[in-house]
Each structure stands twice: as structure tokens, then as C-alpha cells.
């Protein structure tokens, strides 16, 4: 996925799941949330995302692109991301994980039957 600034995002999440397992991967996502969170609010805000964007290699992204990222994941409309919204957004941005999640669901249903 490329932004107007020319940054290309490569989807490493499926490989991480293979290496860490589902539980380990979710723990890493939670750690990622903690890196970006505004400690006072317990949420990822525009300001905390802007402040920490260099950690993600996003320092060249324009403010409107960062705001767009927040809007994309902001399910409750409060202008920030809580941990669940962040994790959901990360899954949605990873085509490989979206395909794998369907397989995990099918496997779970099959094992219950």
C-alpha cells in the first residue's frame, strides 16, 4: 500500500503470525499500541501518532494522511483509537491476515463440529 508521500507498506503480519503464533502476534500488536498511545488519555490521538510517527517510518506523512489513518480505524467516532480499534485496523490493513482469519474461523468451526 502506498501513500501520496510514496511510502510503501509491506505486509509482514502473516509471517509474524507464522513465527509467533496467533497469541504472540496479538501481544506484539498490543505492544505496538503502547508505543503510540497518549499516556494521559490511554488512546492513540493525532498528536501521539504525529509524535511517534518516526518509530513507524512515517515521519514523511502529511498531517492529513495521519488524520485519515485515524479516521479509518476510529469506529466509535471519538477521534482517537483505543486498543481494539487499533488491532482491528491493523488486521484490516493486512490482506494476508484477512485471508488467514477466514481460514482460522473455518478451522475453529470445523473443530467444534
C-alpha positions in Angstrom: 0.0 0.0 0.0 1.5 3.4 -0.9 0.6 6.8 0.3 0.9 10.1 -1.5 4.2 10.6 0.2 5.5 7.5 -1.7 5.8 5.3 1.4 5.2 1.7 0.6 3.9 -0.6 3.4 4.8 -4.2 3.1 2.6 -6.8 4.8 4.8 -8.7 7.2 1.9 -9.6 9.5 1.3 -13.1 8.1 4.9 -14.0 8.5 4.8 -12.7 12.1 1.8 -14.9 12.9 3.6 -17.9 11.4 6.6 -17.2 13.6 5.0 -16.0 16.8 1.6 -17.8 16.7 -1.7 -16.0 17.0 -1.3 -15.3 20.7 2.2 -14.0 20.3 1.2 -11.8 17.4 -1.7 -10.3 19.3 0.8 -9.5 22.1 3.0 -7.7 19.6 0.1 -5.7 18.3 -0.7 -4.6 21.9 2.9 -3.6 22.3 2.6 -1.6 19.1 -0.4 0.2 20.5 1.5 1.0 23.7 4.3 2.6 21.6 1.8 5.0 20.0 -0.6 5.7 22.8 -1.0 9.1 24.5 -0.2 8.1 28.1 -2.6 10.6 29.6 -5.6 9.5 27.5 -4.8 5.8 27.0 -5.6 6.3 23.3 -3.8 6.9 20.1 -4.5 10.5 19.3 -3.4 12.6 16.3 -0.8 14.2 18.5 0.6 10.9 19.8 0.6 9.4 16.3 2.4 12.5 14.9 4.9 12.5 17.8 5.7 8.8 17.4 5.4 8.6 13.6 9.2 8.3 13.2 9.1 4.9 15.1 6.9 3.6 12.3 9.0 5.2 9.5 6.0 7.5 8.8 7.8 10.8 9.6 7.3 12.0 6.0 3.5 11.5 6.0 1.4 14.7 5.9 -0.9 15.5 8.7 -4.0 14.9 6.6 -2.7 11.3 5.9 -2.2 10.7 9.6 -5.7 12.0 10.3 -7.0 9.8 7.6 -5.4 6.8 9.2 -7.1 7.7 12.5 -10.5 8.1 10.8 -10.1 4.8 9.1 -9.8 3.0 12.4 -12.0 5.2 14.6 -15.1 3.0 15.0 -16.7 5.0 17.8 -16.1 8.4 16.3 -14.1 9.9 19.2 -11.2 11.0 17.0 -8.8 8.5 18.6 -8.0 4.8 18.6 -8.4 2.6 21.6 -6.6 -0.7 21.6 -9.4 -2.8 20.0 -9.8 -0.2 17.2 -6.0 -0.2 16.6 -5.8 -4.0 16.4 -8.9 -4.1 14.1 -7.3 -1.5 11.8 -4.1 -3.5 11.7 -6.0 -6.6 10.6 -8.0 -4.7 8.0 -4.8 -3.2 6.5 -3.2 -6.6 6.1 -4.8 -8.5 3.2 -2.8 -11.6 4.2 -4.3 -11.6 7.7 -7.8 -11.0 6.4 -7.5 -14.2 4.3 -5.9 -16.1 7.1 -8.6 -15.0 9.6 -11.2 -16.6 7.4 -9.3 -19.9 7.4 -8.9 -19.7 11.2 -12.6 -19.2 11.6 -13.4 -22.1 9.3 -10.9 -24.3 11.2 -12.5 -23.3 14.5 -16.0 -24.1 13.3 -14.8 -27.4 11.8 -13.2 -28.4 15.1 -16.4 -27.7 17.0 -18.5 -29.9 14.8 
